[in-house]
């Protein structure tokens, strides 16, 4: 039986310093199961985009980032 999909949604705005810990914690708690991690970046002006790049490689099959376009 296939495990249900678990979605972890992490909204962020200028919290680059917390993202690595948050994403790694979410992945660990998922226990290698069927999960996805969605990071919603609400137009951060810090180094949020740079901070998540290494995590894209580590969690690439279970990770997506959404960037809100400011109008």
N, C-alpha and C positions, 0 to 999 in steps of 0.2 A: 504494500500500500504506500502510495506517495504521500510524503508529509505535506501539510498545507503550507502555502507561502506566507511567510512572516514579513511584513513591511515595517521598516524602521525609518521614520521621517525625522530628519534633524534640520530644523530651521536655524539659520545663522545670519547674523549681521555684526561684522567686526569682532568675531570670536575665533579667529584663526588659532589662537593659543590653546583652545579647548578641543578643536576638531579631531586631532589625532587620537586623543584619549577617548573621546565620545564614539568615534567610528570603530576603533579597535575593541572597545567594550561591547558595543552592539554586536559586532561579528562574533566575539567570543561567547556571548550569551545565546546567540543563535545556535551554537553548538555544531556548526558545520551543516546544519539542515538547509532547507529550502528557504532562503531569505534574500531580501534586497534591502539596500540602504540608499535612501534618497536624501541628498543634502540640498536644501533650498536656500540659496544665497540671495538675500534681499538687497543686492546692490552694495555689498561691503566695499569699504574704501581702504581696508587694511590688506594684508597679504593672504587673505583667505584662499584665493585661487591658487597661489603658489603653495600654500600649506597642504592642500589636498592632492596635488599632483603625485607625490609618492604613494599615496593611498589608492590612487586609481590603478596603479600597477599591482599592488598587493591584493586588492579586492575587486579587480576589474570585472569579473563575471557577475558580481553581486552589487555593483555600485553604479549610481548615476548621479549627476549633479544638475540641478535646475537653476537657472539664473533668471531672475526677474528683470525684465527690461523696463527701465525707468523712462517714463514718458514726460 
